[in-house]
Amino acid sequence: VQLVESGGGLVQPGGSLRLSCAASGFTFNNYVMSWYRQAPGKERELVAAIGSDGGSTNYADSVKGRFAISRDNAKNMVYLQMNVLKPEDTAVYYCRAQRWRVYWGQGTQVTVSS
């Protein structure tokens, strides 16, 4: 099983980034996919989640209206479009797959700073 995140980096406040997560080794379209993040000194928190067929999504209050999660079951990919980024969005972002088991990626750093 592999979840490989990409797309992180340094961006100025107000900017945008698109994170990608490539999944392999399990039946992707059976799993709920989500993005979590962990800032220094803080607990890991849910950012956004999407149902197995992409029909349902939910977001942390702090990112509603700014972030959008999506998935492509044909490509075994999940994405997080992040707009109007704020310094408090700085964190390591993790991709997570859940059904009966939970799988995590290694994370990608997002830094929002001027």
N, CA, C and O atoms as a GROMACS GRO file, in nm:
protein
  456
    1VAL      N    1   0.085  -0.119   0.000
    1VAL     CA    2   0.000   0.000   0.000
    1VAL      C    3   0.088   0.124   0.000
    1VAL      O    4   0.184   0.134   0.077
    2GLN      N    5   0.054   0.217  -0.086
    2GLN     CA    6   0.128   0.344  -0.089
    2GLN      C    7   0.031   0.461  -0.110
    2GLN      O    8  -0.060   0.455  -0.191
    3LEU      N    9   0.056   0.566  -0.033
    3LEU     CA   10  -0.008   0.695  -0.054
    3LEU      C   11   0.105   0.796  -0.064
    3LEU      O   12   0.181   0.815   0.031
    4VAL      N   13   0.116   0.861  -0.178
    4VAL     CA   14   0.227   0.953  -0.202
    4VAL      C   15   0.172   1.092  -0.231
    4VAL      O   16   0.108   1.115  -0.334
    5GLU      N   17   0.200   1.184  -0.138
    5GLU     CA   18   0.153   1.321  -0.154
    5GLU      C   19   0.254   1.403  -0.233
    5GLU      O   20   0.374   1.376  -0.231
    6SER      N   21   0.204   1.502  -0.303
    6SER     CA   22   0.290   1.597  -0.374
    6SER      C   23   0.217   1.730  -0.385
    6SER      O   24   0.097   1.739  -0.361
    7GLY      N   25   0.293   1.833  -0.422
    7GLY     CA   26   0.233   1.964  -0.447
    7GLY      C   27   0.253   2.066  -0.338
    7GLY      O   28   0.212   2.181  -0.352
    8GLY      N   29   0.314   2.026  -0.228
    8GLY     CA   30   0.340   2.122  -0.122
    8GLY      C   31   0.449   2.219  -0.160
    8GLY      O   32   0.515   2.205  -0.263
    9GLY      N   33   0.468   2.319  -0.075
    9GLY     CA   34   0.572   2.418  -0.101
    9GLY      C   35   0.551   2.544  -0.022
    9GLY      O   36   0.471   2.550   0.071
   10LEU      N   37   0.625   2.646  -0.062
   10LEU     CA   38   0.616   2.778   0.001
   10LEU      C   39   0.528   2.868  -0.085
   10LEU      O   40   0.546   2.878  -0.206
   11VAL      N   41   0.431   2.934  -0.021
   11VAL     CA   42   0.340   3.022  -0.094
   11VAL      C   43   0.312   3.144  -0.007
   11VAL      O   44   0.312   3.135   0.116
   12GLN      N   45   0.287   3.255  -0.071
   12GLN     CA   46   0.256   3.378   0.003
   12GLN      C   47   0.111   3.375   0.050
   12GLN      O   48   0.028   3.308  -0.010
   13PRO      N   49   0.081   3.447   0.157
   13PRO     CA   50  -0.058   3.459   0.201
   13PRO      C   51  -0.148   3.507   0.086
   13PRO      O   52  -0.113   3.598   0.011
   14GLY      N   53  -0.264   3.444   0.076
   14GLY     CA   54  -0.356   3.474  -0.032
   14GLY      C   55  -0.337   3.389  -0.155
   14GLY      O   56  -0.419   3.391  -0.247
   15GLY      N   57  -0.229   3.314  -0.157
   15GLY     CA   58  -0.198   3.231  -0.273
   15GLY      C   59  -0.272   3.098  -0.271
   15GLY      O   60  -0.355   3.072  -0.184
   16SER      N   61  -0.240   3.015  -0.370
   16SER     CA   62  -0.306   2.886  -0.387
   16SER      C   63  -0.204   2.775  -0.408
   16SER      O   64  -0.094   2.797  -0.458
   17LEU      N   65  -0.244   2.657  -0.368
   17LEU     CA   66  -0.167   2.535  -0.396
   17LEU      C   67  -0.266   2.423  -0.422
   17LEU      O   68  -0.379   2.425  -0.373
   18ARG      N   69  -0.221   2.325  -0.499
   18ARG     CA   70  -0.302   2.206  -0.520
   18ARG      C   71  -0.219   2.084  -0.479
   18ARG      O   72  -0.116   2.055  -0.539
   19LEU      N   73  -0.266   2.015  -0.376
   19LEU     CA   74  -0.202   1.892  -0.332
   19LEU      C   75  -0.261   1.773  -0.405
   19LEU      O   76  -0.380   1.770  -0.436
   20SER      N   77  -0.175   1.676  -0.432
   20SER     CA   78  -0.218   1.552  -0.495
   20SER      C   79  -0.174   1.435  -0.410
   20SER      O   80  -0.071   1.441  -0.342
   21CYS      N   81  -0.251   1.328  -0.415
   21CYS     CA   82  -0.215   1.205  -0.345
   21CYS      C   83  -0.240   1.089  -0.441
   21CYS      O   84  -0.352   1.066  -0.486
   22ALA      N   85  -0.132   1.016  -0.471
   22ALA     CA   86  -0.140   0.901  -0.558
   22ALA      C   87  -0.148   0.775  -0.473
   22ALA      O   88  -0.062   0.751  -0.388
   23ALA      N   89  -0.250   0.695  -0.496
   23ALA     CA   90  -0.275   0.575  -0.415
   23ALA      C   91  -0.248   0.449  -0.497
   23ALA      O   92  -0.273   0.445  -0.617
   24SER      N   93  -0.196   0.348  -0.429
   24SER     CA   94  -0.174   0.220  -0.495
   24SER      C   95  -0.174   0.110  -0.390
   24SER      O   96  -0.148   0.135  -0.272
   25GLY      N   97  -0.202  -0.012  -0.434
   25GLY     CA   98  -0.193  -0.127  -0.345
   25GLY      C   99  -0.321  -0.165  -0.273
   25GLY      O  100  -0.321  -0.258  -0.192
   26PHE      N  101  -0.429  -0.093  -0.300
   26PHE     CA  102  -0.558  -0.127  -0.240
   26PHE      C  103  -0.668  -0.082  -0.335
   26PHE      O  104  -0.642  -0.011  -0.432
   27THR      N  105  -0.790  -0.124  -0.307
   27THR     CA  106  -0.903  -0.091  -0.394
   27THR      C  107  -0.950   0.049  -0.362
   27THR      O  108  -1.036   0.070  -0.277
   28PHE      N  109  -0.893   0.144  -0.432
   28PHE     CA  110  -0.909   0.286  -0.401
   28PHE      C  111  -1.055   0.328  -0.395
   28PHE      O  112  -1.093   0.401  -0.304
   29ASN      N  113  -1.137   0.283  -0.488
   29ASN     CA  114  -1.273   0.334  -0.494
   29ASN      C  115  -1.364   0.275  -0.386
   29ASN      O  116  -1.484   0.304  -0.385
   30ASN      N  117  -1.310   0.194  -0.296
   30ASN     CA  118  -1.384   0.146  -0.180
   30ASN      C  119  -1.357   0.227  -0.053
   30ASN      O  120  -1.421   0.205   0.050
   31TYR      N  121  -1.263   0.318  -0.063
   31TYR     CA  122  -1.214   0.387   0.056
   31TYR      C  123  -1.258   0.534   0.061
   31TYR      O  124  -1.261   0.604  -0.040
   32VAL      N  125  -1.291   0.577   0.182
   32VAL     CA  126  -1.305   0.719   0.209
   32VAL      C  127  -1.165   0.778   0.213
   32VAL      O  128  -1.075   0.723   0.277
   33MET      N  129  -1.147   0.889   0.144
   33MET     CA  130  -1.017   0.956   0.140
   33MET      C  131  -1.027   1.090   0.211
   33MET      O  132  -1.129   1.158   0.205
   34SER      N  133  -0.921   1.125   0.278
   34SER     CA  134  -0.922   1.252   0.350
   34SER      C  135  -0.782   1.313   0.353
   34SER      O  136  -0.682   1.247   0.327
   35TRP      N  137  -0.780   1.439   0.385
   35TRP     CA  138  -0.657   1.514   0.408
   35TRP      C  139  -0.656   1.559   0.553
   35TRP      O  140  -0.755   1.612   0.604
   36TYR      N  141  -0.545   1.538   0.617
   36TYR     CA  142  -0.521   1.585   0.752
   36TYR      C  143  -0.401   1.679   0.747
   36TYR      O  144  -0.326   1.680   0.650
   37ARG      N  145  -0.384   1.755   0.852
   37ARG     CA  146  -0.263   1.837   0.863
   37ARG      C  147  -0.217   1.842   1.008
   37ARG      O  148  -0.295   1.824   1.102
   38GLN      N  149  -0.088   1.867   1.022
   38GLN     CA  150  -0.030   1.879   1.156
   38GLN      C  151   0.070   1.992   1.155
   38GLN      O  152   0.171   1.989   1.085
   39ALA      N  153   0.041   2.092   1.235
   39ALA     CA  154   0.130   2.206   1.252
   39ALA      C  155   0.225   2.178   1.368
   39ALA      O  156   0.193   2.097   1.455
   40PRO      N  157   0.339   2.244   1.372
   40PRO     CA  158   0.434   2.222   1.481
   40PRO      C  159   0.370   2.245   1.618
   40PRO      O  160   0.307   2.348   1.641
   41GLY      N  161   0.386   2.148   1.706
   41GLY     CA  162   0.334   2.161   1.841
   41GLY      C  163   0.184   2.139   1.854
   41GLY      O  164   0.128   2.157   1.961
   42LYS      N  165   0.120   2.100   1.745
   42LYS     CA  166  -0.025   2.078   1.749
   42LYS      C  167  -0.059   1.936   1.709
   42LYS      O  168   0.022   1.865   1.649
   43GLU      N  169  -0.181   1.895   1.743
   43GLU     CA  170  -0.227   1.763   1.705
   43GLU      C  171  -0.266   1.759   1.557
   43GLU      O  172  -0.302   1.861   1.497
   44ARG      N  173  -0.259   1.641   1.502
   44ARG     CA  174  -0.304   1.623   1.365
   44ARG      C  175  -0.457   1.645   1.360
   44ARG      O  176  -0.530   1.597   1.447
   45GLU      N  177  -0.502   1.717   1.259
   45GLU     CA  178  -0.644   1.748   1.248
   45GLU      C  179  -0.697   1.720   1.109
   45GLU      O  180  -0.625   1.728   1.010
   46LEU      N  181  -0.825   1.686   1.103
   46LEU     CA  182  -0.891   1.664   0.976
   46LEU      C  183  -0.910   1.796   0.904
   46LEU      O  184  -0.956   1.895   0.962
   47VAL      N  185  -0.875   1.797   0.776
   47VAL     CA  186  -0.896   1.914   0.691
   47VAL      C  187  -1.018   1.894   0.603
   47VAL      O  188  -1.107   1.980   0.598
   48ALA      N  189  -1.023   1.782   0.534
   48ALA     CA  190  -1.134   1.755   0.441
   48ALA      C  191  -1.141   1.606   0.414
   48ALA      O  192  -1.041   1.535   0.421
   49ALA      N  193  -1.262   1.559   0.385
   49ALA     CA  194  -1.283   1.418   0.353
   49ALA      C  195  -1.380   1.406   0.237
   49ALA      O  196  -1.463   1.494   0.213
   50ILE      N  197  -1.369   1.295   0.165
   50ILE     CA  198  -1.456   1.272   0.050
   50ILE      C  199  -1.496   1.124   0.048
   50ILE      O  200  -1.413   1.036   0.069
   51GLY      N  201  -1.624   1.099   0.021
   51GLY     CA  202  -1.674   0.963   0.017
   51GLY      C  203  -1.614   0.882  -0.097
   51GLY      O  204  -1.550   0.935  -0.187
   52SER      N  205  -1.637   0.752  -0.090
   52SER     CA  206  -1.573   0.662  -0.185
   52SER      C  207  -1.612   0.690  -0.330
   52SER      O  208  -1.531   0.669  -0.421
   53ASP      N  209  -1.735   0.737  -0.351
   53ASP     CA  210  -1.778   0.768  -0.488
   53ASP      C  211  -1.770   0.917  -0.519
   53ASP      O  212  -1.813   0.961  -0.626
   54GLY      N  213  -1.714   0.993  -0.427
   54GLY     CA  214  -1.700   1.137  -0.447
   54GLY      C  215  -1.827   1.216  -0.426
   54GLY      O  216  -1.830   1.337  -0.449
   55GLY      N  217  -1.932   1.148  -0.381
   55GLY     CA  218  -2.061   1.214  -0.370
   55GLY      C  219  -2.080   1.297  -0.245
   55GLY      O  220  -2.173   1.378  -0.239
   56SER      N  221  -1.996   1.279  -0.146
   56SER     CA  222  -2.010   1.355  -0.023
   56SER      C  223  -1.874   1.407   0.021
   56SER      O  224  -1.772   1.340   0.006
   57THR      N  225  -1.875   1.526   0.075
   57THR     CA  226  -1.753   1.588   0.126
   57THR      C  227  -1.782   1.656   0.258
   57THR      O  228  -1.895   1.694   0.287
   58ASN      N  229  -1.679   1.670   0.338
   58ASN     CA  230  -1.692   1.753   0.457
   58ASN      C  231  -1.558   1.820   0.485
   58ASN      O  232  -1.452   1.770   0.448
   59TYR      N  233  -1.567   1.934   0.552
   59TYR     CA  234  -1.451   2.020   0.572
   59TYR      C  235  -1.444   2.070   0.714
   59TYR      O  236  -1.546   2.087   0.782
   60ALA      N  237  -1.322   2.093   0.759
   60ALA     CA  238  -1.304   2.165   0.884
   60ALA      C  239  -1.357   2.307   0.867
   60ALA      O  240  -1.345   2.366   0.759
   61ASP      N  241  -1.414   2.361   0.973
   61ASP     CA  242  -1.468   2.497   0.965
   61ASP      C  243  -1.363   2.598   0.919
   61ASP      O  244  -1.394   2.694   0.849
   62SER      N  245  -1.239   2.574   0.960
   62SER     CA  246  -1.133   2.670   0.930
   62SER      C  247  -1.098   2.680   0.782
   62SER      O  248  -1.033   2.776   0.740
   63VAL      N  249  -1.140   2.581   0.702
   63VAL     CA  250  -1.104   2.582   0.560
   63VAL      C  251  -1.226   2.589   0.468
   63VAL      O  252  -1.211   2.596   0.346
   64LYS      N  253  -1.346   2.587   0.526
   64LYS     CA  254  -1.467   2.592   0.442
   64LYS      C  255  -1.467   2.716   0.356
   64LYS      O  256  -1.438   2.827   0.402
   65GLY      N  257  -1.500   2.697   0.229
   65GLY     CA  258  -1.504   2.808   0.135
   65GLY      C  259  -1.370   2.841   0.072
   65GLY      O  260  -1.364   2.919  -0.023
   66ARG      N  261  -1.262   2.784   0.125
   66ARG     CA  262  -1.128   2.809   0.070
   66ARG      C  263  -1.065   2.686   0.008
   66ARG      O  264  -0.993   2.695  -0.091
   67PHE      N  265  -1.093   2.569   0.066
   67PHE     CA  266  -1.034   2.444   0.020
   67PHE      C  267  -1.142   2.358  -0.048
   67PHE      O  268  -1.260   2.367  -0.015
   68ALA      N  269  -1.097   2.275  -0.142
   68ALA     CA  270  -1.188   2.181  -0.207
   68ALA      C  271  -1.118   2.048  -0.227
   68ALA      O  272  -1.008   2.041  -0.282
   69ILE      N  273  -1.183   1.943  -0.182
   69ILE     CA  274  -1.130   1.808  -0.199
   69ILE      C  275  -1.201   1.742  -0.317
   69ILE      O  276  -1.320   1.761  -0.338
   70SER      N  277  -1.125   1.665  -0.393
   70SER     CA  278  -1.184   1.592  -0.506
   70SER      C  279  -1.106   1.463  -0.526
   70SER      O  280  -0.997   1.445  -0.472
   71ARG      N  281  -1.163   1.373  -0.605
   71ARG     CA  282  -1.095   1.246  -0.631
   71ARG      C  283  -1.125   1.203  -0.774
   71ARG      O  284  -1.226   1.239  -0.833
   72ASP      N  285  -1.032   1.123  -0.827
   72ASP     CA  286  -1.048   1.063  -0.959
   72ASP      C  287  -1.027   0.913  -0.940
   72ASP      O  288  -0.914   0.866  -0.933
   73ASN      N  289  -1.136   0.838  -0.933
   73ASN     CA  290  -1.125   0.695  -0.907
   73ASN      C  291  -1.063   0.619  -1.023
   73ASN      O  292  -1.010   0.509  -1.004
   74ALA      N  293  -1.069   0.675  -1.142
   74ALA     CA  294  -1.006   0.609  -1.257
   74ALA      C  295  -0.853   0.617  -1.249
   74ALA      O  296  -0.783   0.532  -1.303
   75LYS      N  297  -0.804   0.720  -1.181
   75LYS     CA  298  -0.659   0.741  -1.170
   75LYS      C  299  -0.605   0.711  -1.031
   75LYS      O  300  -0.485   0.724  -1.008
   76ASN      N  301  -0.692   0.671  -0.939
   76ASN     CA  302  -0.650   0.647  -0.800
   76ASN      C  303  -0.582   0.769  -0.740
   76ASN      O  304  -0.475   0.759  -0.679
   77MET      N  305  -0.646   0.884  -0.758
   77MET     CA  306  -0.591   1.010  -0.711
   77MET      C  307  -0.692   1.085  -0.626
   77MET      O  308  -0.812   1.078  -0.649
   78VAL      N  309  -0.640   1.156  -0.529
   78VAL     CA  310  -0.722   1.249  -0.452
   78VAL      C  311  -0.647   1.382  -0.446
   78VAL      O  312  -0.524   1.386  -0.441
   79TYR      N  313  -0.723   1.491  -0.448
   79TYR     CA  314  -0.664   1.624  -0.458
   79TYR      C  315  -0.718   1.715  -0.348
   79TYR      O  316  -0.827   1.693  -0.294
   80LEU      N  317  -0.640   1.815  -0.317
   80LEU     CA  318  -0.687   1.922  -0.227
   80LEU      C  319  -0.647   2.054  -0.290
   80LEU      O  320  -0.530   2.091  -0.292
   81GLN      N  321  -0.746   2.126  -0.339
   81GLN     CA  322  -0.722   2.260  -0.391
   81GLN      C  323  -0.734   2.357  -0.276
   81GLN      O  324  -0.838   2.364  -0.209
   82MET      N  325  -0.629   2.433  -0.252
   82MET     CA  326  -0.624   2.526  -0.139
   82MET      C  327  -0.610   2.667  -0.193
   82MET      O  328  -0.512   2.700  -0.259
   83ASN      N  329  -0.708   2.750  -0.164
   83ASN     CA  330  -0.708   2.888  -0.209
   83ASN      C  331  -0.708   2.982  -0.089
   83ASN      O  332  -0.738   2.942   0.024
   84VAL      N  333  -0.673   3.106  -0.114
   84VAL     CA  334  -0.670   3.210  -0.011
   84VAL      C  335  -0.597   3.158   0.112
   84VAL      O  336  -0.648   3.164   0.224
   85LEU      N  337  -0.478   3.108   0.090
   85LEU     CA  338  -0.402   3.048   0.198
   85LEU      C  339  -0.361   3.151   0.302
   85LEU      O  340  -0.333   3.267   0.270
   86LYS      N  341  -0.359   3.106   0.427
   86LYS     CA  342  -0.325   3.191   0.540
   86LYS      C  343  -0.203   3.133   0.612
   86LYS      O  344  -0.176   3.013   0.600
   87PRO      N  345  -0.131   3.215   0.685
   87PRO     CA  346  -0.016   3.161   0.760
   87PRO      C  347  -0.054   3.045   0.852
   87PRO      O  348   0.026   2.954   0.872
   88GLU      N  349  -0.174   3.049   0.906
   88GLU     CA  350  -0.217   2.942   0.996
   88GLU      C  351  -0.246   2.811   0.923
   88GLU      O  352  -0.273   2.709   0.987
   89ASP      N  353  -0.243   2.812   0.791
   89ASP     CA  354  -0.254   2.687   0.715
   89ASP      C  355  -0.120   2.614   0.705
   89ASP      O  356  -0.114   2.502   0.653
   90THR      N  357  -0.015   2.676   0.753
   90THR     CA  358   0.117   2.612   0.749
   90THR      C  359   0.116   2.484   0.831
   90THR      O  360   0.081   2.485   0.949
   91ALA      N  361   0.155   2.374   0.768
   91ALA     CA  362   0.152   2.243   0.833
   91ALA      C  363   0.207   2.139   0.736
   91ALA      O  364   0.230   2.167   0.619
   92VAL      N  365   0.227   2.021   0.788
   92VAL     CA  366   0.248   1.904   0.702
   92VAL      C  367   0.111   1.845   0.673
   92VAL      O  368   0.033   1.820   0.765
   93TYR      N  369   0.083   1.824   0.546
   93TYR     CA  370  -0.047   1.773   0.502
   93TYR      C  371  -0.033   1.625   0.465
   93TYR      O  372   0.057   1.586   0.390
   94TYR      N  373  -0.124   1.546   0.520
   94TYR     CA  374  -0.121   1.402   0.502
   94TYR      C  375  -0.245   1.353   0.430
   94TYR      O  376  -0.356   1.402   0.453
   95CYS      N  377  -0.225   1.258   0.344
   95CYS     CA  378  -0.334   1.188   0.277
   95CYS      C  379  -0.367   1.063   0.359
   95CYS      O  380  -0.277   0.997   0.411
   96ARG      N  381  -0.495   1.032   0.371
   96ARG     CA  382  -0.540   0.919   0.453
   96ARG      C  383  -0.648   0.842   0.379
   96ARG      O  384  -0.738   0.901   0.317
   97ALA      N  385  -0.639   0.711   0.385
   97ALA     CA  386  -0.740   0.623   0.328
   97ALA      C  387  -0.802   0.540   0.439
   97ALA      O  388  -0.730   0.486   0.524
   98GLN      N  389  -0.933   0.529   0.439
   98GLN     CA  390  -0.999   0.452   0.545
   98GLN      C  391  -1.113   0.370   0.491
   98GLN      O  392  -1.199   0.418   0.418
   99ARG      N  393  -1.110   0.242   0.528
   99ARG     CA  394  -1.229   0.160   0.518
   99ARG      C  395  -1.228   0.075   0.645
   99ARG      O  396  -1.261   0.127   0.751
  100TRP      N  397  -1.193  -0.052   0.638
  100TRP     CA  398  -1.171  -0.128   0.761
  100TRP      C  399  -1.032  -0.101   0.817
  100TRP      O  400  -1.009  -0.114   0.937
  101ARG      N  401  -0.941  -0.063   0.730
  101ARG     CA  402  -0.806  -0.026   0.770
  101ARG      C  403  -0.783   0.121   0.738
  101ARG      O  404  -0.855   0.182   0.660
  102VAL      N  405  -0.681   0.173   0.801
  102VAL     CA  406  -0.643   0.312   0.776
  102VAL      C  407  -0.500   0.315   0.724
  102VAL      O  408  -0.410   0.252   0.781
  103TYR      N  409  -0.480   0.386   0.617
  103TYR     CA  410  -0.347   0.403   0.560
  103TYR      C  411  -0.314   0.553   0.555
  103TYR      O  412  -0.401   0.636   0.531
  104TRP      N  413  -0.188   0.583   0.578
  104TRP     CA  414  -0.140   0.722   0.577
  104TRP      C  415  -0.026   0.738   0.477
  104TRP      O  416   0.053   0.646   0.454
  105GLY      N  417  -0.020   0.857   0.418
  105GLY     CA  418   0.097   0.894   0.341
  105GLY      C  419   0.204   0.952   0.431
  105GLY      O  420   0.187   0.963   0.552
  106GLN      N  421   0.315   0.990   0.369
  106GLN     CA  422   0.428   1.044   0.445
  106GLN      C  423   0.417   1.194   0.469
  106GLN      O  424   0.488   1.248   0.554
  107GLY      N  425   0.331   1.259   0.397
  107GLY     CA  426   0.308   1.401   0.418
  107GLY      C  427   0.384   1.490   0.323
  107GLY      O  428   0.488   1.452   0.267
  108THR      N  429   0.331   1.610   0.305
  108THR     CA  430   0.397   1.712   0.224
  108THR      C  431   0.386   1.846   0.298
  108THR      O  432   0.280   1.881   0.350
  109GLN      N  433   0.496   1.919   0.301
  109GLN     CA  434   0.500   2.044   0.378
  109GLN      C  435   0.436   2.157   0.299
  109GLN      O  436   0.464   2.176   0.180
  110VAL      N  437   0.350   2.230   0.365
  110VAL     CA  438   0.292   2.354   0.310
  110VAL      C  439   0.330   2.467   0.404
  110VAL      O  440   0.300   2.462   0.524
  111THR      N  441   0.396   2.568   0.349
  111THR     CA  442   0.435   2.684   0.428
  111THR      C  443   0.377   2.809   0.364
  111THR      O  444   0.401   2.838   0.246
  112VAL      N  445   0.302   2.883   0.443
  112VAL     CA  446   0.239   3.007   0.396
  112VAL      C  447   0.307   3.122   0.469
  112VAL      O  448   0.288   3.141   0.589
  113SER      N  449   0.385   3.198   0.394
  113SER     CA  450   0.463   3.304   0.455
  113SER      C  451   0.502   3.407   0.350
  113SER      O  452   0.520   3.374   0.233
  114SER      N  453   0.513   3.531   0.394
  114SER     CA  454   0.559   3.635   0.306
  114SER      C  455   0.709   3.655   0.319
  114SER      O  456   0.767   3.740   0.251
   0.00000   0.00000   0.00000
